[in-house]
């Protein structure tokens, strides 16, 4: 009992000095419910209340930053785990002519033009177009002279610099680039890493038909798998 009285006196002194109930709880090891009874008649000054409020706000900011850091670290760990799983999975993947042509057909079905005329695919991601052309050249005996390119840029972008860039990335001579198309509606400055949209054309109607029809057949195969699972369920 004497110990409780000593702690009560200490708690009252601390509270009168503007200490928070949570701080007193940690310092004295007394339950908050007990402290609430001991300190219920002690009124803090306006300055003390403001100081405690500012401490609370500061602690809240720190807690949020800590939580954000924990979440960030957890997210990075989850991402790295997925990347490791994918790298391990990709070691089993072998791209032969059959798999490669199916991949190319899916590429084209998603990104290419559907009009029967020539192979036309457009994208702003250089890696996607580079991958498409790498597969295309791996699968078919392509005629380099049948390639054409056309850039669609914002009006504040450097045409020659980007022509050189796309020509190098895609291994298509600048002489086979059509006149660049500029978006005259450009208002805000263009993002630094944006390279515009590049349209790649290859003049071969039969190859285009092959890719389209293969893509359509693949879709039908996939949809049959879906229906088969549905009927089993």
C-alpha positions as CSV (number, residue, x, y, z in Angstrom):
1,X,0.0,0.0,0.0
2,X,2.9,2.4,0.9
3,X,4.4,1.7,-2.5
4,X,1.1,2.6,-4.2
5,X,0.9,5.9,-2.2
6,X,4.5,6.8,-3.2
7,X,3.7,6.0,-6.9
8,X,0.4,8.0,-6.6
9,X,2.3,11.1,-5.3
10,X,4.9,10.7,-8.0
11,X,2.2,10.4,-10.7
12,X,0.4,13.5,-9.4
13,X,3.7,15.5,-9.5
14,X,4.5,14.3,-13.0
15,X,1.0,15.1,-14.2
16,X,1.1,18.6,-12.8
17,X,4.4,19.1,-14.7
18,X,2.5,18.3,-17.9
19,X,3.6,14.6,-18.3
20,X,1.2,12.5,-20.4
21,X,-0.6,9.6,-18.8
22,X,1.0,7.2,-21.2
23,X,4.4,8.5,-20.2
24,X,3.6,8.2,-16.5
25,X,2.4,4.7,-17.2
26,X,5.7,3.7,-18.8
27,X,7.8,5.5,-16.1
28,X,6.0,4.1,-13.0
29,X,4.7,0.8,-14.3
30,X,1.1,1.6,-13.1
31,X,-1.9,0.7,-15.2
32,X,-3.6,3.4,-17.1
33,X,-7.0,2.6,-15.5
34,X,-5.4,3.2,-12.1
35,X,-3.7,6.5,-13.2
36,X,-7.0,7.7,-14.6
37,X,-8.5,7.5,-11.2
38,X,-5.6,9.1,-9.5
39,X,-5.3,12.0,-11.9
40,X,-8.9,12.7,-12.8
41,X,-9.0,16.0,-10.8
42,X,-5.8,17.4,-12.2
43,X,-6.4,20.0,-14.9
44,X,-3.5,20.7,-17.2
45,X,-2.8,24.3,-18.3
46,X,-3.5,25.3,-21.9
47,X,0.3,25.4,-22.6
48,X,0.7,21.9,-21.2
49,X,-2.2,20.6,-23.3
50,X,-0.7,22.2,-26.5
51,X,2.7,20.7,-25.7
52,X,1.3,17.2,-25.3
53,X,-0.7,17.6,-28.5
54,X,2.4,18.6,-30.4
55,X,4.3,15.6,-29.0
56,X,1.4,13.4,-30.0
57,X,1.5,14.8,-33.5
58,X,5.2,14.2,-33.7
59,X,4.9,10.7,-32.5
60,X,2.1,10.0,-35.0
61,X,4.3,11.2,-37.9
62,X,7.2,9.0,-36.7
63,X,4.9,6.0,-36.3
64,X,3.5,6.6,-39.9
65,X,7.0,6.9,-41.3
66,X,8.1,3.7,-39.5
67,X,5.0,1.8,-40.7
68,X,5.7,3.1,-44.3
69,X,9.3,1.9,-44.0
70,X,8.2,-1.5,-42.8
71,X,5.6,-1.8,-45.5
72,X,8.2,-0.7,-48.1
73,X,10.7,-3.3,-46.9
74,X,8.0,-6.0,-46.9
75,X,6.9,-5.0,-50.4
76,X,10.5,-5.1,-51.6
77,X,11.0,-8.5,-50.1
78,X,7.9,-9.9,-51.7
79,X,8.9,-8.5,-55.1
80,X,12.4,-10.0,-54.8
81,X,10.9,-13.4,-53.8
82,X,8.7,-13.3,-56.9
83,X,11.7,-12.3,-59.1
84,X,13.7,-15.3,-57.7
85,X,10.8,-17.6,-58.5
86,X,10.5,-16.3,-62.0
87,X,14.2,-16.5,-62.7
88,X,14.1,-20.2,-61.5
89,X,11.0,-20.8,-63.7
90,X,12.6,-19.2,-66.8
91,X,15.5,-21.6,-66.6
92,X,13.0,-24.3,-67.7
93,X,11.7,-22.3,-70.7
94,X,13.1,-23.2,-74.1
95,X,12.1,-21.0,-77.0
96,X,12.2,-23.2,-80.1
97,X,10.6,-22.4,-83.5
98,X,7.2,-23.6,-82.5
99,X,7.0,-21.8,-79.1
100,X,8.6,-18.7,-80.7
101,X,6.0,-18.4,-83.4
102,X,3.2,-18.8,-80.9
103,X,4.7,-16.0,-78.8
104,X,5.0,-13.8,-81.9
105,X,1.4,-14.5,-82.8
106,X,0.3,-13.5,-79.3
107,X,2.4,-10.3,-79.6
108,X,0.8,-9.5,-82.9
109,X,-2.7,-10.3,-81.9
110,X,-2.4,-7.9,-78.9
111,X,-0.4,-5.1,-80.5
112,X,-0.5,-5.4,-84.3
113,X,-2.9,-4.1,-86.9
114,X,-5.7,-6.4,-88.0
115,X,-6.2,-5.1,-91.5
116,X,-4.8,-7.5,-94.1
117,X,-2.1,-5.6,-95.8
118,X,1.2,-5.8,-94.1
119,X,2.7,-6.5,-90.7
120,X,2.2,-3.3,-88.6
121,X,3.0,-3.0,-84.9
122,X,3.3,0.1,-82.8
123,X,4.5,0.7,-79.3
124,X,6.3,3.3,-77.1
125,X,8.3,0.6,-75.3
126,X,11.5,-0.1,-77.2
127,X,12.0,-3.4,-75.4
128,X,8.7,-4.7,-76.7
129,X,9.4,-3.8,-80.4
130,X,13.0,-5.1,-80.1
131,X,11.7,-8.4,-78.7
132,X,9.1,-8.6,-81.5
133,X,11.7,-8.0,-84.2
134,X,14.2,-10.4,-82.6
135,X,11.6,-13.2,-82.7
136,X,10.5,-12.2,-86.2
137,X,14.1,-12.4,-87.5
138,X,14.8,-15.6,-85.6
139,X,11.7,-17.3,-87.2
140,X,11.7,-16.0,-90.7
141,X,14.1,-15.2,-93.5
142,X,13.2,-11.5,-93.5
143,X,14.1,-9.1,-96.2
144,X,15.7,-6.0,-94.6
145,X,14.5,-3.8,-97.5
146,X,10.8,-4.5,-96.6
147,X,11.0,-2.8,-93.2
148,X,9.7,0.7,-92.7
149,X,9.3,2.8,-89.6
150,X,7.4,5.9,-88.7
151,X,7.7,7.9,-85.4
152,X,4.9,9.7,-83.7
153,X,6.4,12.3,-81.4
154,X,5.3,15.3,-79.3
155,X,6.3,18.6,-80.9
156,X,9.0,19.3,-78.3
157,X,10.9,16.1,-79.0
158,X,14.2,16.0,-80.9
159,X,13.4,14.2,-84.2
160,X,16.9,13.3,-85.4
161,X,18.0,12.1,-82.0
162,X,15.0,9.8,-81.7
163,X,15.4,8.5,-85.2
164,X,19.0,7.6,-84.4
165,X,17.8,5.9,-81.2
166,X,15.0,3.8,-82.8
167,X,17.2,3.0,-85.8
168,X,19.9,1.6,-83.5
169,X,17.5,-0.3,-81.2
170,X,15.5,-1.9,-84.0
171,X,18.4,-2.3,-86.5
172,X,16.5,-0.6,-89.3
173,X,18.3,2.1,-91.4
174,X,17.1,5.7,-91.0
175,X,16.7,5.9,-94.7
176,X,13.7,3.5,-94.3
177,X,11.9,5.8,-91.8
178,X,8.8,7.6,-93.1
179,X,8.1,11.3,-92.3
180,X,7.7,11.8,-88.6
181,X,4.3,12.7,-87.3
182,X,4.1,15.3,-84.6
183,X,1.3,15.8,-82.1
184,X,0.5,19.5,-82.3
185,X,-1.7,19.4,-79.2
186,X,1.4,19.1,-77.0
187,X,1.1,21.5,-74.1
188,X,3.0,20.2,-71.1
189,X,6.7,19.3,-71.4
190,X,7.4,15.7,-72.5
191,X,8.6,13.2,-69.9
192,X,12.4,12.8,-70.0
193,X,12.5,9.1,-70.9
194,X,9.6,9.1,-73.3
195,X,10.8,8.1,-76.8
196,X,7.6,8.6,-78.7
197,X,5.6,5.9,-80.4
198,X,7.4,3.9,-83.1
199,X,5.4,2.1,-85.8
200,X,7.2,-0.8,-87.5
201,X,5.9,-2.0,-90.9
202,X,7.0,-5.1,-92.8
203,X,5.5,-5.6,-96.2
204,X,4.4,-9.2,-96.4
205,X,0.6,-9.9,-96.4
206,X,1.0,-13.7,-96.2
207,X,3.1,-13.6,-93.1
208,X,0.6,-11.2,-91.5
209,X,-2.2,-13.6,-92.3
210,X,-0.2,-16.4,-90.8
211,X,0.3,-14.5,-87.5
212,X,-3.3,-13.4,-87.3
213,X,-4.8,-16.8,-88.0
214,X,-2.4,-18.5,-85.6
215,X,-3.3,-16.1,-82.9
216,X,-7.0,-16.7,-83.5
217,X,-6.5,-20.5,-83.4
218,X,-4.6,-20.1,-80.1
219,X,-7.4,-18.1,-78.6
220,X,-9.9,-20.8,-79.5
221,X,-7.6,-23.4,-77.9
222,X,-7.4,-21.4,-74.7
223,X,-11.1,-20.8,-74.6
224,X,-11.8,-24.5,-74.9
225,X,-9.6,-25.1,-71.9
226,X,-11.7,-22.6,-70.0
227,X,-14.9,-24.3,-70.9
228,X,-13.5,-27.7,-70.1
229,X,-12.7,-26.5,-66.6
230,X,-16.1,-24.9,-66.2
231,X,-17.9,-28.1,-67.2
232,X,-15.9,-30.2,-64.7
233,X,-16.7,-27.7,-61.9
